[in-house]
Amino acid sequence: MKTVIALALLITPAAFAADQTGRFDAGTRYEAPAAHAPASVSRMFAKTVGRDTKAVDLPAVGNSGMIVWTISSGAAVRTRLVTPTGDALAQNERGSVERGLRRFAIDAAETTELDLPRGAHEVLHVMRTTAANYRLELDAPKDVQAITVAAAEPDSTLTMSTWAAPLSRQPGQPVTLHAELRDGTTPIRGARVTARLASPRGRAHDSIDLAEVADGVYVATVADLPERVAGAWQVRFEAEGVTAEGTRFARTGSGELVSERGLARLGDLSAKVVDGVLRVTAHTVVHVAGRYRLDVIVAHTGESRAWGEGVRQLESGAQTLTFDLPLSKIGATENLLVDVRLLGLDEMGVAGQKTIAVR
């Protein structure tokens, strides 16, 4: 598809391809734009410490294996893993299946093959954990400044699901940070959950506390981003607490949103039947002149019926854009949902999205 709207300003007739319209396959369900990226589901936690840190606690919830890896720049960090029973996997000791503790050395090529972070030098495997604390002792070479320890329980029923909304954020729009903690179907109450926003420039900002708004649901709303930087913002979530059975746990999660440039603002929409077409009118204020595309989707009783798109050169200031969709492609004149999306092309980004109902 190629979408959008009509502008009667300074447009050479052959400057752009003609507007296009089409029909969706019968039975295609209408889907509104996603409010946020799919939830990230975590069964692991990660902690970064300085080279002088001698040990990191690894709380396990039990009934799962545990995979532990250390990440550092430069030389490998030597580790010793101590289990809740006092059994220890010494530095450079390989372990065995019989003991239920194993150590695997990996090289740079294997980190990519195993989908491990760069800088990971070894993996420790606890074949079956108990609901207790494991301890990873660290011995870092002098050229190592920081160490990240990550511990995953891939079969654990204790999960943290996280996301940030909106997925496409316009300047000045609040941001919601959301986390849910579950042990199977049981919500986990009373946990401490925090989040940190990191800008596209890589700068991490202050920690934000999330409040528990329902059983196992933790939320914080940020009125504005701490930097006026467009692009993909990352969110790191941290949670710690105890389950209903009194087992200590920790989880680390992630989220992402796109801070848009504010190229234009999509205002009032209207749609009416005129001479065999559904005429969609969109009022917009353009902040950055350039090429834009307006996508129009028309749905009827939850089914996507027709689409239209076209490209126009828009000047700065208030603009009124129109687009005609043939009724023959819609197949109805009442109980319609019209979804309009304005996209920047010279400077890529979402300028706006709105829907209206036609009764």
C-alpha positions as CSV (number, residue, x, y, z in Angstrom):
1,M,0.0,0.0,0.0
2,K,1.0,3.6,-0.4
3,T,-1.4,6.0,1.4
4,V,-2.9,9.2,1.8
5,I,-4.4,12.5,1.2
6,A,-4.9,15.4,-0.9
7,L,-3.4,18.8,-0.6
8,A,-4.0,21.5,-3.1
9,L,-0.7,23.4,-2.6
10,L,2.2,23.5,-4.9
11,I,1.8,20.0,-6.2
12,T,3.0,19.1,-9.7
13,P,0.5,16.5,-11.1
14,A,3.2,14.0,-12.0
15,A,5.2,14.5,-8.8
16,F,3.8,11.5,-7.0
17,A,2.1,8.3,-7.9
18,A,-1.6,8.3,-8.1
19,D,-3.6,7.6,-5.0
20,Q,-4.3,3.9,-4.6
21,T,-7.3,2.1,-3.1
22,G,-8.1,-1.5,-2.7
23,R,-10.2,-4.2,-0.9
24,F,-9.1,-6.5,1.9
25,D,-9.7,-10.2,1.5
26,A,-13.1,-11.3,2.8
27,G,-13.1,-12.1,6.5
28,T,-10.0,-10.0,7.3
29,R,-10.4,-8.7,10.9
30,Y,-9.7,-5.1,11.7
31,E,-6.8,-4.6,14.1
32,A,-6.2,-1.2,15.7
33,P,-2.6,0.0,16.0
34,A,-0.8,-1.7,19.0
35,A,-0.8,0.4,22.1
36,H,2.5,-1.1,23.1
37,A,5.1,-3.6,21.9
38,P,4.4,-7.3,22.9
39,A,5.1,-7.9,26.5
40,S,8.6,-9.0,27.3
41,V,8.4,-12.1,29.6
42,S,11.3,-12.7,31.9
43,R,12.5,-15.6,34.0
44,M,15.9,-14.1,34.7
45,F,17.6,-11.3,36.5
46,A,20.8,-9.4,35.8
47,K,23.1,-7.3,38.0
48,T,26.1,-5.2,37.2
49,V,28.8,-4.7,39.8
50,G,32.2,-3.2,40.1
51,R,35.4,-5.3,39.9
52,D,35.9,-5.1,43.7
53,T,32.7,-6.9,44.3
54,K,33.5,-10.4,45.7
55,A,30.2,-12.2,45.4
56,V,26.6,-11.9,44.0
57,D,23.6,-13.6,45.5
58,L,21.4,-15.6,43.0
59,P,17.9,-16.2,44.5
60,A,16.3,-19.3,42.9
61,V,12.6,-20.1,43.2
62,G,13.2,-23.9,42.6
63,N,11.9,-26.6,40.4
64,S,13.9,-25.4,37.4
65,G,17.4,-25.5,36.1
66,M,19.5,-22.3,36.4
67,I,21.9,-20.9,33.8
68,V,24.4,-18.4,35.0
69,W,26.8,-16.3,32.9
70,T,29.2,-13.5,33.6
71,I,29.8,-10.7,31.2
72,S,32.8,-8.4,31.2
73,S,35.2,-6.6,28.8
74,G,38.7,-7.8,28.6
75,A,39.9,-10.9,30.4
76,A,37.5,-13.5,31.8
77,V,36.2,-13.2,35.4
78,R,37.0,-16.3,37.4
79,T,34.0,-17.6,39.4
80,R,33.1,-20.1,42.1
81,L,29.5,-21.2,42.6
82,V,28.3,-22.2,46.1
83,T,24.9,-24.0,46.4
84,P,22.5,-23.7,49.4
85,T,23.8,-27.1,50.7
86,G,27.4,-25.8,50.7
87,D,28.5,-27.8,47.6
88,A,30.9,-25.6,45.6
89,L,32.0,-25.6,41.9
90,A,35.5,-24.3,42.2
91,Q,37.3,-22.0,39.7
92,N,38.1,-23.8,36.5
93,E,36.3,-27.0,37.8
94,R,34.2,-28.5,35.0
95,G,31.6,-30.3,37.3
96,S,29.5,-33.2,36.1
97,V,26.0,-34.4,35.4
98,E,26.1,-36.5,38.5
99,R,26.8,-33.5,40.7
100,G,24.1,-31.4,38.9
101,L,26.7,-28.6,38.5
102,R,28.6,-27.9,35.3
103,R,30.8,-25.3,33.8
104,F,31.2,-24.5,30.1
105,A,33.9,-22.3,28.6
106,I,32.8,-20.4,25.5
107,D,34.6,-18.3,22.9
108,A,33.5,-15.2,21.0
109,A,32.1,-17.2,18.1
110,E,30.0,-19.3,20.4
111,T,28.4,-16.3,22.1
112,T,26.7,-15.5,18.8
113,E,25.8,-19.1,18.1
114,L,24.3,-19.5,21.6
115,D,22.7,-16.1,21.5
116,L,24.7,-14.9,24.5
117,P,25.8,-11.3,25.1
118,R,29.2,-10.2,23.9
119,G,31.8,-10.5,26.7
120,A,30.4,-13.7,28.1
121,H,33.2,-16.1,28.8
122,E,31.6,-19.0,30.5
123,V,28.2,-20.5,31.4
124,L,27.4,-22.3,34.7
125,H,24.5,-24.8,34.7
126,V,22.7,-25.9,37.8
127,M,20.6,-28.8,36.6
128,R,17.9,-28.5,39.3
129,T,17.6,-25.7,41.8
130,T,16.0,-25.6,45.2
131,A,14.1,-22.6,46.5
132,A,17.0,-20.9,48.2
133,N,20.0,-18.6,47.7
134,Y,23.0,-19.5,45.5
135,R,26.2,-17.5,45.7
136,L,28.5,-16.7,42.9
137,E,32.0,-15.6,44.0
138,L,33.9,-13.3,41.7
139,D,37.6,-12.9,41.0
140,A,38.1,-10.2,38.5
141,P,41.4,-9.3,36.7
142,K,42.7,-5.7,37.1
143,D,41.7,-4.6,33.6
144,V,38.0,-5.4,34.3
145,Q,36.0,-2.4,35.5
146,A,32.5,-3.9,35.6
147,I,30.9,-7.3,35.7
148,T,27.4,-8.2,34.7
149,V,26.0,-11.4,36.2
150,A,22.9,-12.9,34.7
151,A,20.9,-15.9,36.0
152,A,18.0,-17.4,34.2
153,E,15.5,-20.1,35.3
154,P,14.1,-21.1,32.0
155,D,11.5,-23.6,33.4
156,S,10.4,-21.4,36.3
157,T,6.7,-20.5,36.7
158,L,7.6,-17.2,38.2
159,T,7.6,-14.6,35.4
160,M,7.6,-10.8,35.0
161,S,5.9,-9.4,32.0
162,T,6.8,-5.8,31.1
163,W,6.1,-3.1,28.5
164,A,6.0,0.6,27.9
165,A,3.2,2.6,26.3
166,P,2.4,4.2,24.0
167,L,4.5,2.3,21.4
168,S,4.5,5.5,19.2
169,R,4.7,8.5,21.4
170,Q,4.2,12.1,20.3
171,P,6.1,15.0,22.0
172,G,4.6,15.8,25.4
173,Q,2.6,12.6,25.6
174,P,2.8,10.7,29.0
175,V,4.5,7.4,29.2
176,T,3.2,4.4,31.1
177,L,5.5,1.8,32.5
178,H,3.8,-1.5,33.3
179,A,4.9,-4.8,35.0
180,E,3.0,-7.9,36.0
181,L,4.4,-10.5,38.4
182,R,2.9,-14.0,38.4
183,D,3.9,-17.4,39.9
184,G,1.9,-19.5,37.5
185,T,-1.5,-18.0,37.7
186,T,-1.0,-16.5,41.2
187,P,-0.2,-12.8,41.3
188,I,2.7,-11.7,43.4
189,R,1.9,-8.9,45.7
190,G,4.1,-6.5,47.7
191,A,7.2,-6.7,45.4
192,R,9.5,-3.7,44.8
193,V,9.5,-2.9,41.1
194,T,11.5,-0.1,39.5
195,A,12.3,1.0,36.0
196,R,15.0,3.1,34.3
197,L,14.6,4.8,31.0
198,A,17.5,4.9,28.6
199,S,17.5,7.4,25.6
200,P,18.5,6.5,22.1
201,R,21.9,8.2,22.9
202,G,22.5,5.4,25.5
203,R,22.1,7.6,28.6
204,A,20.3,5.9,31.5
205,H,18.2,8.0,33.8
206,D,17.1,7.9,37.4
207,S,15.2,4.9,38.7
208,I,11.4,5.1,38.9
209,D,9.3,3.3,41.4
210,L,6.2,1.5,40.2
211,A,3.1,1.3,42.4
212,E,1.0,-1.8,42.7
213,V,-2.4,-0.9,41.2
214,A,-3.9,-4.4,41.3
215,D,-2.8,-7.8,42.5
216,G,0.6,-8.4,40.9
217,V,0.2,-5.4,38.5
218,Y,2.7,-2.5,38.9
219,V,2.5,0.8,37.1
220,A,4.2,4.2,36.9
221,T,3.2,7.1,34.6
222,V,5.9,9.6,33.5
223,A,4.5,13.0,32.5
224,D,7.4,13.5,30.0
225,L,10.6,11.9,28.9
226,P,13.8,13.1,30.7
227,E,15.4,14.1,27.3
228,R,13.9,15.5,24.2
229,V,15.4,12.9,22.0
230,A,13.6,11.2,19.2
231,G,14.1,7.5,18.4
232,A,13.8,4.2,20.3
233,W,13.9,4.5,24.1
234,Q,14.7,1.4,26.1
235,V,13.3,0.6,29.6
236,R,14.9,-1.8,32.1
237,F,12.6,-3.1,34.8
238,E,13.8,-4.6,38.1
239,A,11.7,-6.6,40.6
240,E,12.5,-8.3,43.9
241,G,10.3,-9.7,46.6
242,V,8.9,-13.0,48.0
243,T,6.3,-15.4,46.7
244,A,3.2,-16.4,48.7
245,E,5.3,-19.4,49.9
246,G,8.0,-17.1,51.2
247,T,10.6,-17.8,48.5
248,R,12.8,-14.8,47.7
249,F,13.1,-13.9,44.0
250,A,14.5,-11.3,41.6
251,R,13.6,-10.6,38.0
252,T,14.9,-8.2,35.3
253,G,12.7,-7.2,32.3
254,S,12.7,-4.8,29.4
255,G,10.5,-2.6,27.3
256,E,10.7,-0.2,24.4
257,L,8.9,2.7,22.9
258,V,9.5,5.1,20.0
259,S,9.6,8.8,20.7
260,E,8.4,10.5,17.5
261,R,9.8,13.8,16.2
262,G,6.5,15.7,16.2
263,L,6.5,16.3,12.5
264,A,2.8,17.1,12.4
265,R,-0.3,16.9,14.5
266,L,-3.4,15.1,13.2
267,G,-6.5,17.0,14.3
268,D,-10.2,16.6,13.7
269,L,-11.5,13.9,11.3
270,S,-14.7,13.6,9.4
271,A,-16.2,11.2,6.9
272,K,-19.3,11.3,4.7
273,V,-20.8,9.7,1.7
274,V,-20.6,11.9,-1.4
275,D,-21.3,10.8,-5.0
276,G,-20.5,7.2,-4.6
277,V,-17.4,7.6,-2.4
278,L,-16.6,7.9,1.3
279,R,-14.8,11.2,1.5
280,V,-12.5,11.4,4.5
281,T,-11.3,14.8,5.7
282,A,-8.4,15.3,8.0
283,H,-7.4,18.6,9.6
284,T,-3.7,18.7,10.5
285,V,-1.0,21.1,11.5
286,V,2.4,20.5,9.8
287,H,5.5,21.4,11.8
288,V,8.0,20.1,9.4
289,A,7.4,20.6,5.6
290,G,8.0,17.6,3.4
291,R,6.4,14.4,2.0
292,Y,3.8,12.7,4.0
293,R,1.6,9.7,3.4
294,L,-2.0,9.3,4.8
295,D,-3.3,5.8,5.2
296,V,-7.0,5.2,5.4
297,I,-8.5,1.9,6.5
298,V,-12.3,1.4,6.5
299,A,-13.8,-1.4,8.6
300,H,-17.4,-2.6,9.0
301,T,-18.6,-4.6,12.0
302,G,-15.1,-5.6,12.9
303,E,-14.0,-6.6,9.4
304,S,-11.5,-4.6,7.4
305,R,-13.2,-3.7,4.1
306,A,-11.1,-1.2,2.1
307,W,-7.9,0.7,2.2
308,G,-6.5,3.8,0.5
309,E,-3.1,5.6,0.4
310,G,-1.4,8.5,-1.3
311,V,1.6,10.8,-1.0
312,R,1.5,14.6,-0.9
313,Q,4.0,17.4,-0.3
314,L,2.8,19.4,2.7
315,E,3.9,22.8,3.6
316,S,4.2,24.0,7.2
317,G,1.0,25.2,8.9
318,A,-2.6,24.2,9.0
319,Q,-3.7,21.9,6.2
320,T,-7.0,20.2,5.2
321,L,-6.5,16.8,3.6
322,T,-9.1,14.8,1.8
323,F,-9.2,11.2,0.4
324,D,-12.0,9.5,-1.5
325,L,-12.6,5.7,-1.1
326,P,-15.2,4.2,-3.6
327,L,-18.2,2.8,-1.8
328,S,-18.0,-0.2,-4.2
329,K,-14.9,-1.3,-2.4
330,I,-16.4,-0.8,1.1
331,G,-19.7,-2.5,0.5
332,A,-21.5,-0.5,3.2
333,T,-22.4,3.1,4.1
334,E,-23.3,2.8,7.8
335,N,-21.7,1.5,10.9
336,L,-18.2,2.1,9.6
337,L,-14.9,2.6,11.4
338,V,-12.4,4.9,9.7
339,D,-8.8,4.6,10.7
340,V,-6.5,7.4,9.5
341,R,-2.7,7.4,9.9
342,L,-0.4,10.2,8.9
343,L,3.3,9.1,8.3
344,G,6.3,11.2,7.6
345,L,8.5,10.1,4.6
346,D,11.3,12.6,4.3
347,E,11.8,12.4,8.0
348,M,10.5,9.0,8.9
349,G,8.0,8.8,11.7
350,V,4.4,8.5,12.8
351,A,2.7,12.0,12.8
352,G,-0.6,10.8,14.1
353,Q,-3.3,8.1,14.1
354,K,-7.1,8.5,14.9
355,T,-10.3,6.7,14.3
356,I,-13.9,7.9,13.9
357,A,-17.2,6.1,13.5
358,V,-19.6,6.7,10.7
359,R,-23.2,5.7,11.8
